[in-house]
Amino acid sequence: MSNVLLARMGEITLKGLNRGSFEVQLKNNLKYRLKKFGSLKIFQNQSRIWIEPAEEDNPYFASENDAKEIMKAVTQVFGIVSVSLARKFEGGFDEIVSNTKEYVTELLENNPDYKTFKVESKRGNKAFPMNSPEICTELGYQILVNFPDLKVDVKKPDFIINVEIREYNYIYSGKMMAHRGLPVGTSGKGMLLLSGGIDSPVAGFMMASRGMPLEAVYFHSYPYTSEQALQKVIDLAKIVSGFSGRMKLHVVNFTQIQLDMYKNSPQEMLTITMRRVMLQIAERLALKNNCKCLITGESLGQVASQTLEAIQATNEVVKMPVLRPLIGMDKQATCDISRQIGAFETSILPYEDCCTVFVAKHPKTHPHPEDVALAEKDLDIEAMVEAGVNGTEVIEINPFD
């Protein structure tokens, strides 16, 4: 008997003729994400992906406790619904009974408060002489005989014994839930406008969950924003790339551009003008790097620059689609996701970005086209955009190397 990981696919199973390409991408993403865990064999059967160690002494498969790190890594790969550590063995029903007795003995030693159980079975191998209900009934009886302190509870059991009959037999109990979604690499690439706040890393996570590889752009206004603020954004990029895979972080030198705006644009329009220039710079960088869209963390009505009029004013300067996955979410929902992906504590570190340093005291919340034209009449927007693109540094982000 050996330990293996059983990972369950979700939305991919609903795909039609292109399902195979999604499965190949998912397996490739798993290989990339799990390469630090030693030599592994990864293969797919129906709606399951099986992950086995190529060598018997792989420490990450020794026990449930030892497997937590690799199981967590599997849950960070979009396309996976959940993962379990399973026992793999050969044989008929007698071998299922003997291996189940051994498995339940270990389970109760580690969980002495368990009093009730349930058996669930999947028979993928139709040549097996018992069907699923018969396996559940007979195996449940054997557990009751060998563990008289246990009782059956089919509604709310303390633990469930899962048995799967395929080319081999598998026993497991419990699962670690994953983030679902589609494998990264099955959609076109997007350019994420990444700040040091809570919203934009969550927006990147959500688009990666739809299969989208990411690059990111950050607008840095040193010395008005510190090197600590830049490091904070790098750390956030690493967190997001833990789900999306390696990415490029484009750091735009934004200081002089913001100073020119501050001197030559009405104060109440600074936020709108700044956002318009940012989107144009981001679009140029996106086009140079084969990105198909821009992604922002905006939520409707959350701040002055996120009213419908303000969004329209910023949208009109770019031709590329601007995706806003948080547009209908409130702040608490975004914070909940930020905590789930491990970004929240980094996002709230007290290092300001360019959007907070140069914020207007009384920003215009419902700008009209004439307000925008007046705000930009003394600005050389094209020169600003060119300067931003040319003054960009690229940082390679790869959390797995």
C-alpha positions, 0 to 999 in steps of 0.5 A, spaced: 500 500 500 502 506 498 500 514 498 498 518 493 494 524 492 487 524 488 485 531 485 478 532 483 477 537 477 471 541 476 469 546 471 473 543 466 469 536 466 463 541 462 468 542 456 466 539 450 471 538 444 477 542 447 476 539 454 483 535 452 487 541 451 484 544 458 486 537 461 493 538 458 494 545 461 492 543 468 497 537 468 503 542 466 501 547 471 501 542 476 508 539 474 510 546 474 507 548 481 510 541 484 517 541 482 520 542 488 516 536 491 521 531 488 520 527 482 512 525 481 508 522 476 502 526 474 496 522 470 489 523 469 483 519 469 476 521 468 475 527 472 481 525 477 488 527 477 493 522 480 499 525 483 504 519 485 512 520 488 516 517 483 521 514 489 518 510 495 522 515 500 518 521 498 517 525 505 511 529 502 507 522 502 509 519 508 503 521 512 497 526 512 501 531 516 507 530 512 502 531 505 499 538 508 504 542 504 504 539 497 496 538 498 496 546 499 500 547 493 495 543 489 490 547 491 493 553 489 492 551 482 486 553 478 482 548 475 482 543 481 476 543 486 479 539 492 485 534 493 485 528 498 491 523 500 489 516 498 492 509 500 493 505 493 493 498 493 491 492 489 486 486 490 479 484 491 474 486 497 478 482 502 484 486 500 479 492 501 477 490 508 484 489 511 486 495 508 480 499 511 481 496 518 488 498 518 486 505 515 481 506 520 485 504 526 490 510 524 485 515 523 482 513 530 489 514 533 490 521 530 482 523 532 480 519 538 474 523 538 471 520 532 464 516 534 460 516 527 462 514 520 459 513 513 462 509 507 462 512 500 464 508 494 465 509 486 466 503 482 470 506 476 472 499 474 465 495 472 468 488 472 469 489 480 463 484 482 460 488 487 456 495 485 457 501 489 451 500 494 454 493 496 461 495 497 458 501 502 454 496 505 459 490 506 464 495 508 460 499 513 458 492 516 466 490 517 468 496 520 462 496 525 464 489 527 472 491 528 470 497 531 464 496 536 465 503 539 463 506 532 456 508 529 453 509 522 451 516 521 449 517 514 447 525 515 453 528 519 458 523 520 465 525 524 468 522 518 467 518 511 471 513 508 471 513 501 473 507 497 474 508 489 475 502 485 479 503 478 485 500 475 487 500 483 483 501 489 483 507 493 481 509 500 481 516 503 478 520 508 477 528 508 479 533 503 482 539 502 478 544 498 481 548 492 480 555 488 476 551 482 476 556 476 480 554 470 487 552 468 492 558 467 494 559 460 487 557 457 485 564 456 489 570 453 494 574 458 492 580 461 496 586 464 494 588 472 494 595 474 497 593 481 498 598 487 500 596 494 492 596 496 487 590 498 483 591 491 488 590 485 491 583 488 484 580 489 482 582 482 489 579 479 487 573 483 480 573 480 482 573 473 487 568 474 482 563 476 479 564 469 485 561 466 488 568 465 496 569 465 498 575 468 503 581 467 503 587 472 504 594 472 506 599 478 507 606 478 512 608 483 513 615 485 520 615 489 522 619 493 514 621 495 513 613 495 518 609 499 523 603 497 519 600 502 512 601 498 516 598 492 518 592 496 510 591 498 508 591 491 513 586 489 511 581 495 504 582 493 506 580 486 509 574 489 503 572 492 498 573 486 504 569 482 503 563 487 496 562 483 498 565 476 505 563 475 511 567 473 510 574 471 513 580 469 512 586 474 513 593 470 515 598 475 513 605 471 517 611 474 511 616 475 514 621 479 515 627 474 509 625 471 505 626 477 509 633 479 507 636 472 500 634 473 500 637 480 503 643 477 498 644 471 492 641 472 486 643 477 486 639 484 479 636 483 481 633 477 488 630 479 485 623 480 482 622 474 487 625 470 492 621 473 488 615 472 487 616 464 495 617 463 496 610 467 491 607 463 494 609 457 501 607 459 499 600 461 495 599 455 502 601 451 506 596 455 500 591 454 501 591 447 508 590 447 507 584 451 502 581 448 497 582 453 489 582 451 486 587 456 487 591 462 485 589 469 484 594 475 481 593 482 476 598 481 469 597 485 463 601 483 462 607 488 468 605 492 472 612 491 471 618 487 475 615 481 470 609 481 463 613 479 460 611 473 462 618 470 469 617 472 470 610 469 467 613 463 472 618 463 478 613 464 475 608 459 475 613 453 483 614 453 484 606 451 482 601 446 483 595 450 478 592 454 478 594 461 476 588 466 474 590 473 472 583 476 471 587 483 466 592 480 460 589 484 463 587 490 463 591 497 470 592 501 468 586 506 467 581 500 474 583 497 477 583 504 475 576 505 478 574 499 484 578 500 485 574 507 484 567 503 489 568 498 494 570 504 495 578 501 491 582 506 497 583 511 501 585 506 496 590 503 495 593 509 502 595 511 503 602 512 507 604 505 503 609 501 503 608 493 502 614 488 495 614 488 494 616 496 500 621 496 498 625 490 490 625 492 486 631 491 482 633 498 476 634 494 476 630 488 471 631 482 466 625 483 462 626 476 466 629 471 464 632 465 467 631 458 469 639 458 472 638 465 477 633 462 478 637 457 480 643 461 484 639 466 489 636 460 489 643 456 496 645 459 499 637 459 503 634 454 499 627 455 503 624 449 510 626 452 507 623 459 505 617 456 512 616 452 516 618 458 512 613 462 513 607 458 520 609 456 522 609 464 519 602 466 523 597 469 522 590 469 522 585 475 521 578 474 517 575 479 517 567 480 515 564 487 517 557 485 524 558 484 
